[in-house]
Amino acid sequence: MEYDGNVLGIEAKTQQTSGTAYQKLPYTIEDISKIPIPTIIVFSGDEIKQDVKALLISSGVGIEIKWNDVDGFGDGEDIFKQRVMIELKLDWLSEQKDKLVTRKVEF
């Protein structure tokens, strides 16, 4: 992706059926570390093992987006959008103003 001279690479991975493709995901972290632009890994799939999910997320480059055939994208879509906007130096906070919930707290 590119916006106003800022770029972001996005690597998308999914594992919806059993198999060993998820085992290659740790190598993807190593591969993107060699790319000369900021890059994130967006991943989805019930068959990606929890330890690999944890590795991707804790690396700072992995973002999980839940997917199902009925509703499409679910949990994680907002985090993905936020990360893209931040990396492209867009003002993601201005988009959140209509969602802002304020509450008066008294002590």
Residue pairs with C-beta under 8 A, 6 or more apart in sequence:
1 7
1 8
1 9
1 10
1 84
1 88
2 8
2 88
3 88
3 89
3 90
4 88
4 89
6 87
6 88
6 89
7 37
7 38
7 88
8 37
8 38
8 39
8 40
8 84
8 87
8 88
9 32
9 35
9 37
9 38
9 39
9 40
10 39
10 40
10 42
10 84
11 28
11 32
11 39
11 40
11 41
11 42
12 41
12 42
12 43
13 21
13 25
13 28
13 41
13 42
13 43
13 44
13 45
13 48
14 43
14 44
14 45
14 67
15 21
15 22
15 43
15 44
15 45
15 46
15 47
15 48
16 44
16 45
16 46
16 47
16 67
17 47
18 47
19 47
22 45
22 47
22 48
22 49
22 52
23 52
25 41
25 43
25 48
25 52
25 55
25 56
26 52
26 55
28 41
29 41
29 55
29 56
29 59
29 61
29 62
32 39
32 41
32 61
38 87
39 61
40 61
40 62
40 63
40 83
40 84
40 87
41 56
41 61
41 62
41 63
42 62
42 63
42 65
42 80
43 53
43 56
43 62
43 63
43 64
43 65
44 64
44 65
44 66
44 67
45 67
53 62
53 64
55 62
56 62
56 64
57 63
57 64
63 76
63 79
63 80
63 83
64 75
64 76
65 73
65 74
65 75
65 76
65 77
65 80
66 73
66 74
66 75
66 76
67 73
67 74
68 74
81 92
82 92
85 91
85 92
85 95
86 92
